[in-house]
Amino acid sequence: MKSKIDYQEILKLINLLEEKKLTEFELEIEGFRIKLVREQSPRPSLVREQPSPSPSPPTPPQPAPPLSKEKAKNNLHYITSPMVGTFYRAPNPSSPPFVEIGDKVKKHQTLCIIEAMKLMNEIESDIEGLVEEILVKNGKPVEFGQKLFAIKPLSS
């Protein structure tokens, strides 16, 4: 049985893609498949698909270690996770990480990827600064609002 394409539903999906700032969305229902990809400019897109790691039982995220008084004095800025998902430091397993401790980062520079529901979401820096600490291990689950990176802002 052929299902009729509902253009209003497709428009809703496109609006959702824009509203949530997703770069890619794929849906398959009863033999009907749609894939929406938003062009990103001016920077080239680094990730489209990444093989999922072999299935393993979910492990609860480890709480971040308490911050020392020294770090609190340094006025560190934290990049937090905007969603629940899996944290990846590189665009794919054979590529180097996006950033390392000590790297200078620019505003809107990609720091990591969070995979949520088979979508790869690039997480960008919202400030210019130096990466002081990476608070999550590659391939580990993250929660909404969890601290991912400690960035020391650059003086303007």
N, C-alpha and C positions, 0 to 999 in steps of 0.2 A: 504494500500500500504506500503510495507516494504521499509525503506530507507537504502541505502547502506552506510556502515561505511567507512568513509574516514580517513585512518590512518595518512595521512599527516596533516589533521586538528587536530587530537588528539595529534600528536607530537608538533604542534604549541601551543596547550593549555598547554602541559607539559612544553615547553620552556617558555611560559608566566608565569606559576606558579613559575618557578625558577627565571626568570628575575625580577619579581616583589616581590620576597621573600614571596609569599603567602603560607600559610600552608594548605589551603583548597580551592577548587573550585568546584562548582556544576553547571551543565547546563542541561536544559531539553528543547528539541525542538521537537514538533510533535510526542510525544510518545517515543523519543529517549532520554535517560537520562545517563549522565556520571558524576561521582563524583571522583575528584582527591584529594588525601590527601598526603601531604609530611610528612614523619617521621621526628620528631625533636629529635635530640640527642645532648648532653647527658641528657638534662633536660626533664622530663616527660611533656606531653602536658596536660594543665589544662582545656582547653575549646574546646569542639567540637561543641555543639549546645546550644543555649540559646533562650528561647521563646522570641519573640518580644513583647515589651510592647504594651498594647492595643492602637489601632490607635488614634491619637489625632492630631489636626492641628499643622503643623510645627511652631515652634517658632524661631524667629531669634536669633542667638547666641548673648549673652551679651558681650560687649567688656570688656576686663580685666581692673580692676581698675588701675589707674596710679601707678607706683612704687614709693615708698617713697625714699628719698635720702639715708636713712639708709640702705635699701635693695640694692641700687645701690653700696654702699660702701662695702657691704659684698661679692661682686663678685659672685653673684648667677648665676648658670648655668640653662638654661631653656630647658626643654624637650618639643618639639613642635609636633603638630599633622602632620603626614606624609600624611594625607588624610582627605577628608570630610566624616563625619559619625556621629555615636552616641557614646558618651563616657560612659564607664562602669568601675567602680572602683573595681568590683569583678567578678570572673569567672561565677557566677550565683547569682540570687537573694537571695538564702539562705546561701551563703558563705560570710565570712568576706572580707573586701577590701584587695587588694594586698598590699597596703602600707597606712600608716597613717602619719600625720605630726609628725616629730621628729624621724621617722624610719631611720635607716642606710640602704642604698641600695648599692648593688654591681653592677658593670658593667654587662650588659646583664640580669639583674633581671627584671622580668615583673612588670610594674607599673600599667597598666590598659589595657583595651580592647577597640578598636574602631570597631564598627560594620559598615561595608560599603557593601551595596548590599547583605545583608544576610550572609556575611563572617565576622567571628570574627578574628580580627587582634590584636595579643598581641604586646603592645608597651613596649619596654625595655629601661632601663636606659643606657645611653652611657658613664656614669662616675660613680665613687664611691663617695658617699656623704651622706648628711642628707637631708631628705625631709623637706624643710622650709615652703612650701605652696602648696596646691592643688588648682589650679586656675579654675577648671570646676566642676560643680555639676553633680552627677551621673544621667545618663539618658538624659543629655542635648546634643544638636547637637554641633559639632565642625567643624571648617573650616580648610583647609590646612594651615599649618604654625602657627595656634593658639597655644599660650602657654598653656601647660597643668600642668606642675609641675615646681616649683622653687627648685633647689637642691643646697645646699651649698657644694662645693667640699671639700673632705678630703685632708689635707696636706699629701704629700708623704714623 
